[in-house]
Amino acid sequence: MDDLEGGAKRGAPWKRMSKEELENQYSPSRWVVRLGAEEALRTYSQIGNEATKRAQATGRNLLDVPYGDGEGEKLDIYFPEAVSEALPFLMFFHGGYWQSGSKDSSAFMVSPLTAQGVAVVIVAYDIAPKGTLDQMVDQVTQSIVFVQKQYPGNQGIYLCGHSAGAHLAAMMLLANWTKHGVTPNLKGFFLVSGIYDLEPVMHTSENASLLTTLEDAQRNSPQWHLKTAPTQPVDPACRILVTVGQHDSPEFHRQSRELYQTLCRGGWKASFEELRDVDHFEILWNLTQKDYVLTQIILKTIFQES
Ligand SMILES: Nc1ccccc1C(=O)C[C@H](N)C(=O)O
């Protein structure tokens, strides 16, 4: 049997879900366990705002650096204390279903990473309705090209994305760098509670006309591309961590597990972690803490201790 066809039929439980169930599965705030849905979203913004204010007030940084000509094409760079040309860079792409969120409230991981010598770049992109998915993917590509050109002596560029931002980061597994005149020194991906197959999202209210045709969804689905036409890692040592929270919905778990399995089959150096006792929001906001398991995994990966 054709594995792709068979796999799609056997492995697409969302096709058997009612509209309400699908809506539920793709509403992360409905799955939080410690707070109410609204409260979780509010706390997430609040922690992001505070972490960003603190990062901007305490360290060396460059804010609102343009990486393209568009009004929204800006990024913030937070540097470690020790000045060095050869820094590792972690670039972060925020979530919010491609239609909310901002770089100005997403500097969660800045303090624990800069303290260990990592430069952190928080990237803005044009969320919907201003931006289309194709434009967002293009902007993310441009932001990475910008960092590579600006810091050619970097000790590695690591991409980290959360939720919709993990989708955007994962799209970079498919990027064609040659047309940009530079191949970024990509050493790792940290994909946190992401969505990699956009087809089910088409059928939810979150879609808000981001995806109008199945072709839009497939073109912007790393899972679909990697499965139908596997890409090879440019650098075989490039690490990919696919991670999901214990309290993320079963559909989010499925999305992460399937991406991980597809990456392994394609020869990528991938690993998978289900992080215990965290929901879709805690999995990210805990990155403000240096002792949090994901902070430690990121640091160990960057400094090659595992
Ligand atoms: N604001 C976010 C930030 C990051 C990730 C997701 C969201 C969401 O709002 C998801 C969805 N609208 C929810 O209510 O679960």
The ligand as an SDF file (V2000), in Angstrom:
LIG
                    3D

 15 15  0  0  0  0  0  0  0  0999 V2000
   -2.3450   34.2090   22.4220 N   0  0  0  0  0  0  0  0  0  0  0  0
   -1.5960   33.1240   22.1410 C   0  0  0  0  0  0  0  0  0  0  0  0
   -0.2190   33.1750   22.3150 C   0  0  0  0  0  0  0  0  0  0  0  0
    0.5610   32.0860   22.0260 C   0  0  0  0  0  0  0  0  0  0  0  0
   -0.0350   30.9500   21.5730 C   0  0  0  0  0  0  0  0  0  0  0  0
   -1.3880   30.8780   21.3860 C   0  0  0  0  0  0  0  0  0  0  0  0
   -2.1830   31.9460   21.6750 C   0  0  0  0  0  0  0  0  0  0  0  0
   -3.6830   31.8830   21.5040 C   0  0  0  0  0  0  0  0  0  0  0  0
   -4.3670   32.8390   21.7010 O   0  0  0  0  0  0  0  0  0  0  0  0
   -4.2940   30.6040   21.1120 C   0  0  0  0  0  0  0  0  0  0  0  0
   -5.8160   30.5500   21.0590 C   0  0  0  0  0  0  0  0  0  0  0  0
   -6.4270   31.7530   20.5980 N   0  0  0  0  0  0  0  0  0  0  0  0
   -6.3670   30.1460   22.3960 C   0  0  0  0  0  0  0  0  0  0  0  0
   -7.1560   30.8880   22.9950 O   0  0  0  0  0  0  0  0  0  0  0  0
   -6.0260   29.0870   22.8490 O   0  0  0  0  0  0  0  0  0  0  0  0
  1  2  1  0
  2  3  1  0
  2  7  2  0
  3  4  2  0
  4  5  1  0
  5  6  2  0
  6  7  1  0
  7  8  1  0
  8  9  2  0
  8 10  1  0
 10 11  1  0
 11 12  1  0
 11 13  1  0
 13 14  2  0
 13 15  1  0
M  END
$$$$
